Amino acid sequence: MPDHKPQTAEQIRRSRNRVLALSLAAFVVLIFFVSIAKMS
């Protein structure tokens, strides 16, 4: 088993926040394009 340093809580929190923000932005963009497609 490789002996690597465990991530700190701060790093885990930061990466989770980044994933959450990216998925939220992707969701907003998806809704935007769907509404544009419905209007046209």
PyMOL Python script that loads the backbone (N, CA, C, O; Angstrom):
from pymol import cmd

cmd.read_pdbstr("""\
ATOM      1  N   MET A   1       0.840  -1.198   0.000  1.00  0.00           N
ATOM      2  CA  MET A   1       0.000   0.000   0.000  1.00  0.00           C
ATOM      3  C   MET A   1       0.873   1.246   0.000  1.00  0.00           C
ATOM      4  O   MET A   1       1.774   1.356   0.832  1.00  0.00           O
ATOM      5  N   PRO A   2       0.638   2.173  -0.893  1.00  0.00           N
ATOM      6  CA  PRO A   2       1.459   3.395  -0.911  1.00  0.00           C
ATOM      7  C   PRO A   2       1.228   4.233   0.335  1.00  0.00           C
ATOM      8  O   PRO A   2       0.106   4.352   0.827  1.00  0.00           O
ATOM      9  N   ASP A   3       2.302   4.804   0.829  1.00  0.00           N
ATOM     10  CA  ASP A   3       2.222   5.590   2.061  1.00  0.00           C
ATOM     11  C   ASP A   3       2.245   7.077   1.717  1.00  0.00           C
ATOM     12  O   ASP A   3       3.284   7.729   1.817  1.00  0.00           O
ATOM     13  N   HIS A   4       1.095   7.604   1.311  1.00  0.00           N
ATOM     14  CA  HIS A   4       1.037   9.015   0.952  1.00  0.00           C
ATOM     15  C   HIS A   4       0.342   9.809   2.052  1.00  0.00           C
ATOM     16  O   HIS A   4      -0.436   9.265   2.835  1.00  0.00           O
ATOM     17  N   LYS A   5       0.640  11.105   2.093  1.00  0.00           N
ATOM     18  CA  LYS A   5       0.053  11.962   3.128  1.00  0.00           C
ATOM     19  C   LYS A   5      -1.450  12.116   2.910  1.00  0.00           C
ATOM     20  O   LYS A   5      -1.889  12.369   1.788  1.00  0.00           O
ATOM     21  N   PRO A   6      -2.232  11.966   3.959  1.00  0.00           N
ATOM     22  CA  PRO A   6      -3.678  12.197   3.806  1.00  0.00           C
ATOM     23  C   PRO A   6      -3.966  13.672   3.571  1.00  0.00           C
ATOM     24  O   PRO A   6      -3.263  14.551   4.071  1.00  0.00           O
ATOM     25  N   GLN A   7      -5.006  13.919   2.807  1.00  0.00           N
ATOM     26  CA  GLN A   7      -5.364  15.310   2.536  1.00  0.00           C
ATOM     27  C   GLN A   7      -5.868  15.975   3.812  1.00  0.00           C
ATOM     28  O   GLN A   7      -6.510  15.335   4.644  1.00  0.00           O
ATOM     29  N   THR A   8      -5.576  17.237   3.953  1.00  0.00           N
ATOM     30  CA  THR A   8      -6.100  17.970   5.096  1.00  0.00           C
ATOM     31  C   THR A   8      -7.566  18.287   4.856  1.00  0.00           C
ATOM     32  O   THR A   8      -8.044  18.241   3.723  1.00  0.00           O
ATOM     33  N   ALA A   9      -8.272  18.609   5.928  1.00  0.00           N
ATOM     34  CA  ALA A   9      -9.695  18.932   5.814  1.00  0.00           C
ATOM     35  C   ALA A   9      -9.888  20.156   4.929  1.00  0.00           C
ATOM     36  O   ALA A   9     -10.883  20.257   4.211  1.00  0.00           O
ATOM     37  N   GLU A  10      -8.941  21.083   4.981  1.00  0.00           N
ATOM     38  CA  GLU A  10      -9.034  22.299   4.162  1.00  0.00           C
ATOM     39  C   GLU A  10      -8.971  21.961   2.677  1.00  0.00           C
ATOM     40  O   GLU A  10      -9.747  22.495   1.883  1.00  0.00           O
ATOM     41  N   GLN A  11      -8.050  21.075   2.299  1.00  0.00           N
ATOM     42  CA  GLN A  11      -7.931  20.683   0.889  1.00  0.00           C
ATOM     43  C   GLN A  11      -9.187  19.958   0.423  1.00  0.00           C
ATOM     44  O   GLN A  11      -9.671  20.191  -0.685  1.00  0.00           O
ATOM     45  N   ILE A  12      -9.708  19.083   1.267  1.00  0.00           N
ATOM     46  CA  ILE A  12     -10.920  18.345   0.912  1.00  0.00           C
ATOM     47  C   ILE A  12     -12.084  19.308   0.737  1.00  0.00           C
ATOM     48  O   ILE A  12     -12.856  19.197  -0.215  1.00  0.00           O
ATOM     49  N   ARG A  13     -12.206  20.259   1.668  1.00  0.00           N
ATOM     50  CA  ARG A  13     -13.289  21.233   1.597  1.00  0.00           C
ATOM     51  C   ARG A  13     -13.169  22.080   0.336  1.00  0.00           C
ATOM     52  O   ARG A  13     -14.167  22.355  -0.330  1.00  0.00           O
ATOM     53  N   ARG A  14     -11.933  22.497   0.006  1.00  0.00           N
ATOM     54  CA  ARG A  14     -11.721  23.335  -1.170  1.00  0.00           C
ATOM     55  C   ARG A  14     -12.072  22.583  -2.453  1.00  0.00           C
ATOM     56  O   ARG A  14     -12.720  23.139  -3.339  1.00  0.00           O
ATOM     57  N   SER A  15     -11.651  21.332  -2.557  1.00  0.00           N
ATOM     58  CA  SER A  15     -11.946  20.567  -3.772  1.00  0.00           C
ATOM     59  C   SER A  15     -13.437  20.284  -3.882  1.00  0.00           C
ATOM     60  O   SER A  15     -13.988  20.283  -4.983  1.00  0.00           O
ATOM     61  N   ARG A  16     -14.099  20.041  -2.743  1.00  0.00           N
ATOM     62  CA  ARG A  16     -15.536  19.799  -2.780  1.00  0.00           C
ATOM     63  C   ARG A  16     -16.271  21.064  -3.198  1.00  0.00           C
ATOM     64  O   ARG A  16     -17.235  21.001  -3.961  1.00  0.00           O
ATOM     65  N   ASN A  17     -15.821  22.214  -2.701  1.00  0.00           N
ATOM     66  CA  ASN A  17     -16.447  23.478  -3.093  1.00  0.00           C
ATOM     67  C   ASN A  17     -16.261  23.747  -4.578  1.00  0.00           C
ATOM     68  O   ASN A  17     -17.170  24.244  -5.242  1.00  0.00           O
ATOM     69  N   ARG A  18     -15.072  23.417  -5.106  1.00  0.00           N
ATOM     70  CA  ARG A  18     -14.815  23.630  -6.530  1.00  0.00           C
ATOM     71  C   ARG A  18     -15.729  22.751  -7.377  1.00  0.00           C
ATOM     72  O   ARG A  18     -16.289  23.218  -8.369  1.00  0.00           O
ATOM     73  N   VAL A  19     -15.885  21.500  -7.004  1.00  0.00           N
ATOM     74  CA  VAL A  19     -16.764  20.584  -7.738  1.00  0.00           C
ATOM     75  C   VAL A  19     -18.204  21.068  -7.677  1.00  0.00           C
ATOM     76  O   VAL A  19     -18.923  21.027  -8.675  1.00  0.00           O
ATOM     77  N   LEU A  20     -18.622  21.529  -6.500  1.00  0.00           N
ATOM     78  CA  LEU A  20     -19.988  22.022  -6.328  1.00  0.00           C
ATOM     79  C   LEU A  20     -20.228  23.251  -7.196  1.00  0.00           C
ATOM     80  O   LEU A  20     -21.267  23.358  -7.848  1.00  0.00           O
ATOM     81  N   ALA A  21     -19.272  24.180  -7.208  1.00  0.00           N
ATOM     82  CA  ALA A  21     -19.416  25.398  -8.007  1.00  0.00           C
ATOM     83  C   ALA A  21     -19.452  25.077  -9.504  1.00  0.00           C
ATOM     84  O   ALA A  21     -20.247  25.654 -10.246  1.00  0.00           O
ATOM     85  N   LEU A  22     -18.598  24.164  -9.942  1.00  0.00           N
ATOM     86  CA  LEU A  22     -18.577  23.800 -11.358  1.00  0.00           C
ATOM     87  C   LEU A  22     -19.869  23.121 -11.788  1.00  0.00           C
ATOM     88  O   LEU A  22     -20.386  23.399 -12.870  1.00  0.00           O
ATOM     89  N   SER A  23     -20.392  22.238 -10.953  1.00  0.00           N
ATOM     90  CA  SER A  23     -21.638  21.565 -11.325  1.00  0.00           C
ATOM     91  C   SER A  23     -22.811  22.530 -11.306  1.00  0.00           C
ATOM     92  O   SER A  23     -23.723  22.418 -12.125  1.00  0.00           O
ATOM     93  N   LEU A  24     -22.795  23.476 -10.377  1.00  0.00           N
ATOM     94  CA  LEU A  24     -23.851  24.488 -10.335  1.00  0.00           C
ATOM     95  C   LEU A  24     -23.799  25.369 -11.582  1.00  0.00           C
ATOM     96  O   LEU A  24     -24.836  25.674 -12.171  1.00  0.00           O
ATOM     97  N   ALA A  25     -22.597  25.777 -11.985  1.00  0.00           N
ATOM     98  CA  ALA A  25     -22.439  26.592 -13.189  1.00  0.00           C
ATOM     99  C   ALA A  25     -22.880  25.820 -14.433  1.00  0.00           C
ATOM    100  O   ALA A  25     -23.526  26.381 -15.318  1.00  0.00           O
ATOM    101  N   ALA A  26     -22.533  24.539 -14.497  1.00  0.00           N
ATOM    102  CA  ALA A  26     -22.948  23.714 -15.636  1.00  0.00           C
ATOM    103  C   ALA A  26     -24.466  23.599 -15.688  1.00  0.00           C
ATOM    104  O   ALA A  26     -25.058  23.627 -16.767  1.00  0.00           O
ATOM    105  N   PHE A  27     -25.095  23.470 -14.528  1.00  0.00           N
ATOM    106  CA  PHE A  27     -26.556  23.381 -14.460  1.00  0.00           C
ATOM    107  C   PHE A  27     -27.200  24.674 -14.949  1.00  0.00           C
ATOM    108  O   PHE A  27     -28.176  24.637 -15.698  1.00  0.00           O
ATOM    109  N   VAL A  28     -26.659  25.816 -14.527  1.00  0.00           N
ATOM    110  CA  VAL A  28     -27.190  27.116 -14.947  1.00  0.00           C
ATOM    111  C   VAL A  28     -27.056  27.283 -16.459  1.00  0.00           C
ATOM    112  O   VAL A  28     -27.988  27.751 -17.114  1.00  0.00           O
ATOM    113  N   VAL A  29     -25.907  26.904 -17.017  1.00  0.00           N
ATOM    114  CA  VAL A  29     -25.692  26.999 -18.464  1.00  0.00           C
ATOM    115  C   VAL A  29     -26.666  26.090 -19.206  1.00  0.00           C
ATOM    116  O   VAL A  29     -27.206  26.467 -20.247  1.00  0.00           O
ATOM    117  N   LEU A  30     -26.888  24.902 -18.671  1.00  0.00           N
ATOM    118  CA  LEU A  30     -27.832  23.966 -19.289  1.00  0.00           C
ATOM    119  C   LEU A  30     -29.243  24.546 -19.309  1.00  0.00           C
ATOM    120  O   LEU A  30     -29.918  24.493 -20.337  1.00  0.00           O
ATOM    121  N   ILE A  31     -29.691  25.093 -18.194  1.00  0.00           N
ATOM    122  CA  ILE A  31     -31.018  25.715 -18.119  1.00  0.00           C
ATOM    123  C   ILE A  31     -31.115  26.886 -19.095  1.00  0.00           C
ATOM    124  O   ILE A  31     -32.138  27.073 -19.754  1.00  0.00           O
ATOM    125  N   PHE A  32     -30.033  27.677 -19.182  1.00  0.00           N
ATOM    126  CA  PHE A  32     -29.998  28.820 -20.090  1.00  0.00           C
ATOM    127  C   PHE A  32     -30.214  28.372 -21.535  1.00  0.00           C
ATOM    128  O   PHE A  32     -31.047  28.934 -22.246  1.00  0.00           O
ATOM    129  N   PHE A  33     -29.458  27.355 -21.967  1.00  0.00           N
ATOM    130  CA  PHE A  33     -29.581  26.888 -23.347  1.00  0.00           C
ATOM    131  C   PHE A  33     -30.932  26.239 -23.617  1.00  0.00           C
ATOM    132  O   PHE A  33     -31.470  26.374 -24.716  1.00  0.00           O
ATOM    133  N   VAL A  34     -31.480  25.544 -22.645  1.00  0.00           N
ATOM    134  CA  VAL A  34     -32.799  24.933 -22.824  1.00  0.00           C
ATOM    135  C   VAL A  34     -33.857  26.013 -22.988  1.00  0.00           C
ATOM    136  O   VAL A  34     -34.738  25.890 -23.839  1.00  0.00           O
ATOM    137  N   SER A  35     -33.780  27.066 -22.187  1.00  0.00           N
ATOM    138  CA  SER A  35     -34.778  28.139 -22.306  1.00  0.00           C
ATOM    139  C   SER A  35     -34.617  28.898 -23.620  1.00  0.00           C
ATOM    140  O   SER A  35     -35.615  29.315 -24.207  1.00  0.00           O
ATOM    141  N   ILE A  36     -33.387  29.088 -24.094  1.00  0.00           N
ATOM    142  CA  ILE A  36     -33.157  29.718 -25.397  1.00  0.00           C
ATOM    143  C   ILE A  36     -33.767  28.850 -26.498  1.00  0.00           C
ATOM    144  O   ILE A  36     -34.407  29.368 -27.413  1.00  0.00           O
ATOM    145  N   ALA A  37     -33.572  27.537 -26.415  1.00  0.00           N
ATOM    146  CA  ALA A  37     -34.102  26.625 -27.427  1.00  0.00           C
ATOM    147  C   ALA A  37     -35.630  26.632 -27.419  1.00  0.00           C
ATOM    148  O   ALA A  37     -36.253  26.535 -28.476  1.00  0.00           O
ATOM    149  N   LYS A  38     -36.230  26.744 -26.253  1.00  0.00           N
ATOM    150  CA  LYS A  38     -37.694  26.760 -26.177  1.00  0.00           C
ATOM    151  C   LYS A  38     -38.267  28.057 -26.745  1.00  0.00           C
ATOM    152  O   LYS A  38     -39.341  28.050 -27.345  1.00  0.00           O
ATOM    153  N   MET A  39     -37.556  29.166 -26.559  1.00  0.00           N
ATOM    154  CA  MET A  39     -38.059  30.460 -27.044  1.00  0.00           C
ATOM    155  C   MET A  39     -37.971  30.578 -28.563  1.00  0.00           C
ATOM    156  O   MET A  39     -38.780  31.272 -29.178  1.00  0.00           O
ATOM    157  N   SER A  40     -36.995  29.904 -29.174  1.00  0.00           N
ATOM    158  CA  SER A  40     -36.826  30.034 -30.626  1.00  0.00           C
ATOM    159  C   SER A  40     -37.770  29.114 -31.394  1.00  0.00           C
ATOM    160  O   SER A  40     -37.754  29.102 -32.625  1.00  0.00           O
TER     161      SER A  40
END
""", "prot")
cmd.dss("prot")
cmd.show_as("cartoon", "prot")
cmd.util.cbc("prot")
cmd.orient("prot")
